[in-house]
Amino acid sequence: MLVILSAGIAPGLALLSYFYLRDEYESEPITLVFKTFIYGTIITFPIMFLQYVLGVEGFIPSNLANAYISSGLLEEFFKWFILMFAIFQHVNFNDPYDGIVYGASVSLGFATVENILYLVANGVEYAFGRALLPVSSHALFGVIMGYYLGKAKFSLKEEKRKWLLISLFIPIFLHGTYNYIFLAEKNWIYYMIPFMFFLWWLGLKKVKHAHRLTEKQYNNQLYKEKVQ
């Protein structure tokens, strides 16, 4: 059991550490990042319950509905809701890159519990594949969500709503597409490999752009301080 727990937890913590340590300016409080991670673990259970109910009651009639509603919509909405409720107005969310840290944190909290449950049910031999695909993809959905939340947080009032909606709908679409490849394609691996390369490219591109936005914000602050 210890081996399964270690294999289930390690990928999530490794990816979270990676995105946390890429913060080039003011590192986020470990306690708040950990709390966000725990929020992600907690929402796993109501999400799984709702997915079970939707399946049993026949509200998910096709692979398309399963991918985009049961997985994409439910999972990403709960993550987004937690970030909006607990993090978006927090005083420590004070630069654009912070959204990426907290987005990755809540997503990896969810992915870690999901990963442990899967390994308990199916065996530790699936740990490597799970780390490469489901855990990594959840991290990147969270990065992309957090990037757009960072845009919303530090945008003009008239643009805020647009970025908030994008922060929800792009992860839903990407997550749904990821699951649809698994469910609907017989030779899914041939579609999944390029999709994961695209997801990593997009996620790292957002990380790079968030760094630029954060650098610009800090330079503006320094300029204002000099002028004063």
Rosetta blueprint (number, residue, H / E / L):
1 M L
2 L H
3 V H
4 I H
5 L H
6 S H
7 A H
8 G H
9 I H
10 A H
11 P H
12 G H
13 L H
14 A H
15 L H
16 L H
17 S H
18 Y H
19 F H
20 Y H
21 L H
22 R L
23 D L
24 E L
25 Y L
26 E L
27 S L
28 E L
29 P L
30 I H
31 T H
32 L H
33 V H
34 F H
35 K H
36 T H
37 F H
38 I H
39 Y H
40 G H
41 T H
42 I H
43 I H
44 T H
45 F H
46 P H
47 I H
48 M H
49 F H
50 L H
51 Q H
52 Y H
53 V H
54 L H
55 G H
56 V H
57 E L
58 G L
59 F L
60 I L
61 P L
62 S L
63 N H
64 L H
65 A H
66 N H
67 A H
68 Y H
69 I H
70 S H
71 S H
72 G H
73 L H
74 L H
75 E H
76 E H
77 F H
78 F H
79 K H
80 W H
81 F H
82 I H
83 L H
84 M H
85 F H
86 A H
87 I H
88 F L
89 Q L
90 H L
91 V L
92 N L
93 F L
94 N L
95 D L
96 P H
97 Y H
98 D H
99 G H
100 I H
101 V H
102 Y H
103 G H
104 A H
105 S H
106 V H
107 S H
108 L H
109 G H
110 F H
111 A H
112 T H
113 V H
114 E H
115 N H
116 I H
117 L H
118 Y H
119 L H
120 V H
121 A H
122 N H
123 G L
124 V H
125 E H
126 Y H
127 A H
128 F H
129 G H
130 R H
131 A H
132 L H
133 L H
134 P H
135 V H
136 S H
137 S H
138 H H
139 A H
140 L H
141 F H
142 G H
143 V H
144 I H
145 M H
146 G H
147 Y H
148 Y H
149 L H
150 G H
151 K H
152 A H
153 K H
154 F L
155 S L
156 L L
157 K H
158 E H
159 E H
160 K H
161 R H
162 K H
163 W H
164 L H
165 L H
166 I H
167 S H
168 L H
169 F H
170 I H
171 P H
172 I H
173 F H
174 L H
175 H H
176 G H
177 T H
178 Y H
179 N H
180 Y H
181 I H
182 F H
183 L H
184 A H
185 E L
186 K L
187 N L
188 W H
189 I H
190 Y H
191 Y H
192 M H
193 I H
194 P H
195 F H
196 M H
197 F H
198 F H
199 L H
200 W H
201 W H
202 L H
203 G H
204 L H
205 K H
206 K H
207 V H
208 K H
209 H H
210 A H
211 H H
212 R H
213 L H
214 T H
215 E H
216 K H
217 Q H
218 Y H
219 N H
220 N H
221 Q H
222 L H
223 Y H
224 K H
225 E H
226 K H
227 V H
228 Q L
